[in-house]
Amino acid sequence: RKQIAAGTDLGKRVAAVVAEGGMVPNGIMNEIIAGRIQESDCANGYIFDGYPRELGQLEGYDRTGEKLTHAILLTISEAEVMSRLSERLVCICGQSFNGRELQIEPGAEALCTACEGALQRRKDDNPESIQKRIVHYHAQTERVVDVYRQRGILVEINGELPIPEVHAEILNRLGV
């Protein structure tokens, strides 16, 4: 999304896919990640969110020579995925919120608590696109999860717990 916002050539290629609710091709994702992890703010480590999602992405990351120390899997039911994504609101600054948790007066504009920008729904947070992502998860991402389980780095956390409890459990399981 940073590439899209910056209007780079790479971002333009990604924007068309994202607008349709599709998944960014592995080659493009690997190119983005390989470049990003070379930036100075990644020198002491980094956290991926939603990468790798497919074996081709996992293989692309492995080719960088870097090694993940942990892979965190937040387990959540499909019904809860559908509910949360249907209620998701996002800000241009990158913050995400759940509409159920915000107390917004009817007719009032929802504002970001970080920058006070207007919150909007992502175009791909519609039932059809969400269902496509769930199908993709079962067909592709579960295979990545299995690899990380075999490598002994998978950490599974109940993602349906309240956010502070999920956060605490992640820190606990990582030994932080």
Secondary structure, 3 states (H helix, E strand, C coil): CHHHHHCCHHHHHHHHHHHCCCCCCHHHHHHHHHHHCCCHHHCCCCCCCCCCCCHHHHHHHHCCCCCCCCEEEEECCHHHHHHHHHCEEECCCCCEEECCCCCCCCCCCCECCCCCCECECCCCCCHHHHHHHHHHHHHHHHHHHHHHHHHCCEEEEECCCCHHHHHHHHHHHHCC
